[in-house]
Amino acid sequence: MKMAMAAAASFMLCALFFAGSGGTHAEPTTEAVATSEQVPSILPVCKTVGGGSVFFDVQFCLEALGSDGRSANAGADYHTYSVIAAGLLTANATTTAAMISGLLLRDRGGKGGANEATARCLRTCQALYGGVVRRQQSGCAAAIRGRRSGEATRCLEEAASAAEQCEDGFRKSKVASPVTMDNDDAFKLAKLAVALLRMAR
């Protein structure tokens, strides 16, 4: 998995705790990594949702779901996997928002040219990821756990769109994005959670 996914794992416990606030209980998680050999159910699940996807591939699905120890007991429960993917998205967004704040703080003295363009894009991304974190920690998490698929899907699609908008800002400003991998992971995790949710019964 990309380094961004590994970094997000360190924020998983905190993010899931907050994701469970507002009347829902945060499910426990571990930092153990499950592989498709240890959890045979991951492979058919990932083939089902990732085999024909234009947004993510089977390998991304395997690495994402395998990064959470709860997959070991999920069997073929697509709903549980969608909760896991959404939790990874929350962790990714929390990590990315913190990283963006750090970059802005570090480069606060930069003026003009590419530095100013980069800072402007980062500020936009900061607002976008702030919105993702707030939505994931409140309505999204509850909607996914409550099996309100329409509401959950809209929320997850908004997260995917936010990641795209963040990256597009750098592209349009013709400056290098320091959060490309993070945006890519957030987009794919949101799409993975949506795909799993659609398969849940």
Disulfide bonds with the S-S distance in Angstrom:
Cys46-Cys61 2.09
Cys125-Cys166 2.03
Cys140-Cys155 1.27
